[in-house]
Amino acid sequence: MTAKFCGDFKVSYQETNKLLQRPLIKFWVSVLIILICLFPFMASPYLVSIALFILISTIGALGLNVLIGLTGQISIGHAAFMGIGAYTSVILYTKLGFPFLIGIICSGLMAALLGMIVGIPSIRLKGFYLAIATLAFQFVMEFVLIVWRNLTGGADGLVTSPPSLFGFEINTPIRYYFLCVAVAFLTTLFVLNIKRTNYGRIFMAIRDRDIAAEVLGINLFKYKLLSFAISSFYAGIAGSLFAHYVLLITPEQFNIWISVDYVAMIIIGGMGTAKGAILGAIFIGLLPEFIKALSVPLMHHFPHLVENLIFLREGIFGMIIIIFLIYEPEGIAKLWSRVRDFFKLWPYSY
């Protein structure tokens, strides 16, 4: 009875590490799951398509957050790994007749393999120099996808068909929505748990002070490559899901600006947390829709501004990143925590 009214106390390490520690959190998570399941039946097809892209972006952002947020390794080539996953999955499923589930796993493994190769310079490079190395890989992959026409279709791209899973055709947006929800749930659960393992603690040790981590006996090369592999695997899965939804993939869909979008997701959402990656993906996914809605009342008064809507988006995009870097480096996740703590303590000031 005393513990109930005096605080939330933990008496074991297992209780401290529980994902859902209080009944109220379990209740709200249950409500969220119910709303996610009901959403495609209540929303328009256009909103469902936006939700699909947000779910796919969430998977990719979760992977990049492991690399940048947990391990402190900068990458500006995330879209290249998505492209690898997309093309691998389409080639295996459409040209070679592999089952969709095998294809999506192989797409992640192929991206992870190349991610480990790209991560080899990370033992010598860090910061700006590592970012340039990953940026170079981004441009190399774009060139390969265009030039290797026999395999990738060149600039024309590849056409695929809706996937089939265990004999069940996933040929409607609602069915594909639930597939993406299931994959996003599993990948989020993995990222939530990785921070509580030795691997997660090693990643954070490398991020905070890699020299001290090496002195303590941590193999920097091994764990940096592992972080690159996990991040690239997630990107490959996201690329595969994207490919089988749009049904036509081209090299332009995986250009440098997509990589910048993913970096922005984890900066704006909050680095180092799964919640930050999810919130960042939602924010970046809804930003174009917000700009479109804002352009409607401005159309008659500022027609030239609306004509340059793409450039307006990039300007707002950059301004938001700068604002978060200056005033809230920990992103939306930190803002959400502050709001939650305020109402938790209200009306008291302590």
C-alpha positions as CSV (number, residue, x, y, z in Angstrom):
1,M,0.0,0.0,0.0
2,T,2.9,2.4,0.8
3,A,4.5,1.8,-2.6
4,K,1.2,2.6,-4.3
5,F,0.9,6.1,-2.9
6,C,4.6,7.0,-2.4
7,G,6.0,6.3,-5.8
8,D,6.8,3.8,-8.5
9,F,9.6,1.6,-7.1
10,K,11.5,-1.2,-8.8
11,V,12.9,-4.1,-6.8
12,S,14.7,-6.0,-9.6
13,Y,16.7,-5.3,-12.7
14,Q,14.0,-7.1,-14.8
15,E,11.4,-4.7,-13.6
16,T,13.5,-1.7,-14.4
17,N,14.0,-2.9,-18.0
18,K,10.4,-3.6,-18.8
19,L,9.1,-1.9,-21.9
20,L,5.7,-1.3,-20.4
21,Q,6.3,-0.6,-16.7
22,R,2.9,0.8,-15.6
23,P,-0.7,-0.1,-16.2
24,L,-1.5,3.3,-17.6
25,I,1.2,2.9,-20.3
26,K,-0.1,-0.5,-21.2
27,F,-3.6,1.0,-21.6
28,W,-2.5,3.8,-23.9
29,V,-0.4,1.4,-26.0
30,S,-3.4,-0.8,-26.3
31,V,-5.5,2.2,-27.4
32,L,-2.8,3.1,-30.0
33,I,-2.8,-0.4,-31.4
34,I,-6.6,-0.4,-31.8
35,L,-6.5,3.0,-33.5
36,I,-3.8,1.8,-35.9
37,C,-5.8,-1.3,-36.8
38,L,-9.0,0.8,-37.4
39,F,-7.3,3.6,-39.3
40,P,-7.4,2.1,-42.8
41,F,-11.1,1.4,-42.5
42,M,-12.0,4.9,-41.5
43,A,-9.5,6.9,-43.6
44,S,-9.6,7.7,-47.3
45,P,-7.3,5.8,-49.7
46,Y,-5.1,8.9,-50.0
47,L,-4.5,9.0,-46.2
48,V,-3.9,5.3,-46.2
49,S,-1.2,5.8,-48.9
50,I,0.4,8.5,-46.8
51,A,0.4,6.2,-43.7
52,L,2.0,3.5,-45.8
53,F,4.9,5.8,-46.8
54,I,5.3,6.9,-43.1
55,L,5.4,3.2,-42.0
56,I,8.1,2.4,-44.6
57,S,10.0,5.6,-43.6
58,T,9.8,4.5,-40.0
59,I,11.5,1.2,-40.7
60,G,14.3,3.0,-42.5
61,A,14.6,5.7,-39.9
62,L,14.9,3.1,-37.1
63,G,17.8,1.5,-38.8
64,L,19.6,4.8,-39.4
65,N,19.0,5.8,-35.8
66,V,20.9,2.7,-34.6
67,L,23.9,3.8,-36.7
68,I,23.8,7.5,-35.9
69,G,21.9,7.8,-32.7
70,L,23.2,4.8,-30.9
71,T,26.7,4.3,-32.4
72,G,27.5,7.8,-33.4
73,Q,28.5,6.9,-37.0
74,I,27.4,9.4,-39.6
75,S,25.9,8.1,-42.9
76,I,24.5,10.1,-45.8
77,G,24.0,7.1,-48.1
78,H,20.9,5.5,-46.5
79,A,18.9,5.8,-49.7
80,A,21.5,3.8,-51.6
81,F,20.9,0.8,-49.2
82,M,17.2,1.2,-49.7
83,G,17.8,1.0,-53.5
84,I,19.8,-2.1,-53.0
85,G,17.0,-3.7,-51.0
86,A,14.4,-2.6,-53.5
87,Y,16.2,-3.9,-56.6
88,T,17.3,-7.2,-54.9
89,S,13.7,-7.9,-53.9
90,V,12.2,-7.1,-57.3
91,I,14.8,-9.1,-59.2
92,L,14.4,-12.1,-56.9
93,Y,10.6,-12.0,-56.9
94,T,9.9,-11.0,-60.5
95,K,12.8,-12.4,-62.5
96,L,13.8,-15.5,-60.4
97,G,10.5,-16.4,-58.9
98,F,11.6,-16.4,-55.2
99,P,8.8,-16.2,-52.6
100,F,8.1,-12.7,-51.4
101,L,9.2,-13.5,-47.8
102,I,12.5,-15.0,-48.9
103,G,13.0,-12.0,-51.2
104,I,12.5,-9.4,-48.5
105,I,14.9,-11.2,-46.2
106,C,17.5,-11.5,-48.9
107,S,17.1,-7.8,-49.8
108,G,17.9,-6.9,-46.2
109,L,20.9,-9.3,-46.1
110,M,22.3,-7.9,-49.4
111,A,22.0,-4.4,-48.1
112,A,23.6,-5.4,-44.8
113,L,26.5,-7.1,-46.6
114,L,27.2,-3.9,-48.7
115,G,26.7,-1.8,-45.6
116,M,29.5,-3.7,-43.8
117,I,31.8,-3.1,-46.8
118,V,31.0,0.6,-46.7
119,G,31.5,0.6,-42.9
120,I,35.1,-0.7,-43.2
121,P,36.5,2.8,-43.4
122,S,34.8,3.7,-40.2
123,I,37.7,2.3,-38.2
124,R,39.9,5.0,-39.6
125,L,37.3,7.7,-40.5
126,K,34.8,9.5,-38.3
127,G,32.7,12.6,-38.4
128,F,32.8,14.7,-41.6
129,Y,35.2,12.3,-43.3
130,L,32.9,9.3,-42.7
131,A,30.0,11.2,-44.0
132,I,31.8,12.0,-47.2
133,A,32.7,8.3,-47.6
134,T,29.0,7.3,-47.3
135,L,28.1,10.1,-49.6
136,A,30.5,8.8,-52.2
137,F,28.8,5.3,-52.0
138,Q,25.5,7.0,-52.6
139,F,26.6,8.5,-55.9
140,V,28.4,5.2,-56.9
141,M,25.2,3.2,-56.4
142,E,23.1,5.8,-58.3
143,F,25.6,5.4,-61.2
144,V,25.5,1.6,-61.0
145,L,21.7,1.5,-61.0
146,I,21.6,3.6,-64.2
147,V,24.5,2.0,-66.1
148,W,23.8,-1.7,-65.3
149,R,20.8,-1.8,-67.6
150,N,20.7,-5.6,-68.1
151,L,20.1,-6.1,-64.4
152,T,18.4,-2.9,-63.2
153,G,16.7,-1.6,-66.3
154,G,18.7,1.6,-66.2
155,A,16.9,4.9,-66.0
156,D,13.6,3.1,-67.0
157,G,13.7,1.0,-63.9
158,L,12.0,-2.3,-63.1
159,V,8.3,-3.2,-62.9
160,T,7.1,-5.7,-60.4
161,S,3.7,-7.0,-59.2
162,P,1.9,-7.1,-55.9
163,P,3.4,-9.6,-53.5
164,S,1.9,-12.9,-52.4
165,L,2.5,-14.2,-48.9
166,F,1.7,-17.8,-48.0
167,G,-0.7,-17.9,-51.0
168,F,-2.5,-14.7,-49.9
169,E,-2.4,-11.9,-52.5
170,I,-1.5,-8.5,-50.9
171,N,-3.0,-6.5,-53.8
172,T,-4.9,-3.8,-52.0
173,P,-3.7,-0.8,-50.0
174,I,-5.4,-2.0,-46.8
175,R,-3.7,-5.4,-47.0
176,Y,-0.4,-3.8,-47.7
177,Y,-0.9,-1.4,-44.8
178,F,-1.3,-4.3,-42.4
179,L,1.8,-5.9,-43.8
180,C,3.8,-2.7,-43.2
181,V,2.3,-2.4,-39.7
182,A,3.5,-5.9,-38.9
183,V,7.0,-5.3,-40.2
184,A,7.2,-1.9,-38.5
185,F,6.1,-3.4,-35.2
186,L,8.7,-6.1,-35.3
187,T,11.5,-3.8,-36.3
188,T,10.5,-1.3,-33.6
189,L,10.4,-4.0,-31.0
190,F,14.0,-5.1,-31.9
191,V,15.3,-1.5,-31.7
192,L,13.6,-1.0,-28.3
193,N,15.2,-4.1,-27.0
194,I,18.7,-3.6,-28.5
195,K,19.4,-0.7,-26.1
196,R,18.9,-3.0,-23.1
197,T,21.4,-5.6,-24.4
198,N,25.2,-5.7,-24.2
199,Y,25.3,-4.7,-27.9
200,G,23.3,-1.6,-27.3
201,R,25.4,-0.6,-24.4
202,I,28.6,-1.2,-26.5
203,F,27.1,1.0,-29.3
204,M,26.5,3.8,-26.9
205,A,30.0,3.5,-25.4
206,I,31.5,3.8,-28.9
207,R,29.2,6.8,-29.5
208,D,30.2,8.6,-26.3
209,R,33.9,7.9,-26.2
210,D,35.3,5.4,-28.7
211,I,38.9,5.6,-27.4
212,A,37.7,4.8,-23.8
213,A,35.6,1.9,-25.2
214,E,38.6,0.5,-27.0
215,V,40.7,0.7,-23.8
216,L,38.0,-1.3,-22.0
217,G,38.5,-4.1,-24.6
218,I,35.7,-3.4,-27.0
219,N,36.5,-4.3,-30.6
220,L,35.6,-1.1,-32.4
221,F,35.9,-2.5,-35.9
222,K,33.5,-5.4,-35.1
223,Y,30.8,-3.4,-33.5
224,K,31.0,-0.5,-35.9
225,L,30.5,-3.0,-38.8
226,L,27.6,-4.6,-36.9
227,S,25.9,-1.2,-36.5
228,F,26.3,-0.6,-40.2
229,A,24.9,-4.0,-41.0
230,I,21.8,-3.5,-38.8
231,S,21.2,0.0,-40.3
232,S,21.6,-1.3,-43.8
233,F,19.4,-4.3,-43.2
234,Y,16.6,-2.0,-42.1
235,A,17.1,0.1,-45.1
236,G,17.0,-2.9,-47.4
237,I,13.7,-4.1,-45.8
238,A,12.2,-0.6,-46.2
239,G,13.3,-0.4,-49.8
240,S,11.8,-3.8,-50.5
241,L,8.4,-2.8,-49.1
242,F,8.5,0.5,-51.0
243,A,9.3,-1.3,-54.3
244,H,6.4,-3.8,-54.0
245,Y,4.0,-1.0,-53.1
246,V,4.8,1.5,-55.9
247,L,5.4,-1.5,-58.4
248,L,7.9,0.6,-60.4
249,I,11.3,1.5,-59.2
250,T,13.8,3.8,-60.8
251,P,17.2,5.1,-59.6
252,E,15.7,8.6,-59.0
253,Q,13.6,7.2,-56.2
254,F,16.8,6.6,-54.1
255,N,18.8,9.7,-54.7
256,I,20.8,11.9,-52.3
257,W,17.8,13.9,-51.2
258,I,16.1,10.8,-49.8
259,S,19.2,10.2,-47.7
260,V,19.0,13.8,-46.4
261,D,15.3,13.2,-45.6
262,Y,16.3,10.2,-43.4
263,V,19.0,12.1,-41.6
264,A,16.5,14.9,-41.0
265,M,14.0,12.4,-39.6
266,I,16.3,11.4,-36.7
267,I,17.5,14.9,-36.1
268,I,14.0,16.3,-35.8
269,G,12.6,13.2,-34.1
270,G,15.4,12.7,-31.7
271,M,18.5,10.7,-32.0
272,G,19.1,7.5,-30.0
273,T,15.5,6.5,-29.4
274,A,13.0,4.5,-31.3
275,K,10.4,7.0,-30.4
276,G,12.4,9.8,-32.0
277,A,12.7,7.8,-35.3
278,I,9.0,7.2,-35.4
279,L,8.1,10.8,-34.6
280,G,10.6,12.1,-37.1
281,A,9.2,9.8,-39.8
282,I,5.7,11.1,-39.1
283,F,6.8,14.7,-39.1
284,I,8.7,14.5,-42.4
285,G,5.9,12.4,-43.9
286,L,3.2,15.0,-43.0
287,L,5.3,18.1,-43.8
288,P,4.6,18.1,-47.6
289,E,0.9,17.7,-46.9
290,F,1.0,20.6,-44.5
291,I,2.7,22.8,-47.1
292,K,0.1,21.8,-49.7
293,A,-2.7,22.7,-47.3
294,L,-1.0,26.0,-46.6
295,S,-0.6,26.8,-50.3
296,V,-4.3,26.7,-51.0
297,P,-5.2,30.0,-49.3
298,L,-2.0,31.5,-50.6
299,M,-2.7,30.5,-54.2
300,H,-4.7,33.6,-55.2
301,H,-2.5,36.1,-53.4
302,F,1.0,34.6,-54.1
303,P,0.7,32.6,-57.3
304,H,4.5,32.6,-57.9
305,L,5.1,31.3,-54.4
306,V,2.8,28.3,-55.0
307,E,4.5,27.6,-58.4
308,N,7.8,27.2,-56.5
309,L,6.3,24.8,-53.9
310,I,9.1,22.3,-54.2
311,F,11.7,24.9,-53.3
312,L,9.5,26.2,-50.6
313,R,9.4,22.7,-49.1
314,E,13.2,22.5,-49.1
315,G,13.5,25.9,-47.5
316,I,11.1,25.1,-44.7
317,F,12.7,21.7,-44.3
318,G,16.2,23.3,-43.8
319,M,14.8,26.0,-41.5
320,I,13.1,23.4,-39.3
321,I,16.4,21.3,-39.0
322,I,18.3,24.5,-38.0
323,I,15.7,25.4,-35.4
324,F,15.8,21.9,-33.8
325,L,19.6,21.9,-33.9
326,I,19.8,25.2,-32.1
327,Y,16.9,25.1,-29.6
328,E,16.1,21.4,-29.1
329,P,19.0,19.0,-30.3
330,E,17.1,16.1,-28.8
331,G,14.2,16.6,-31.1
332,I,10.5,16.0,-30.8
333,A,11.0,13.1,-28.5
334,K,12.4,15.4,-25.9
335,L,9.6,17.9,-26.4
336,W,7.1,15.2,-25.9
337,S,8.8,14.1,-22.7
338,R,8.7,17.7,-21.4
339,V,5.0,18.0,-22.1
340,R,4.3,14.6,-20.5
341,D,6.3,15.6,-17.4
342,F,4.5,18.9,-17.1
343,F,1.1,17.3,-17.0
344,K,2.4,14.6,-14.7
345,L,3.4,17.2,-12.1
346,W,0.7,19.8,-12.8
347,P,-0.5,21.8,-10.9
348,Y,2.6,21.6,-8.8
349,S,5.8,23.3,-9.8
350,Y,8.2,20.6,-8.5
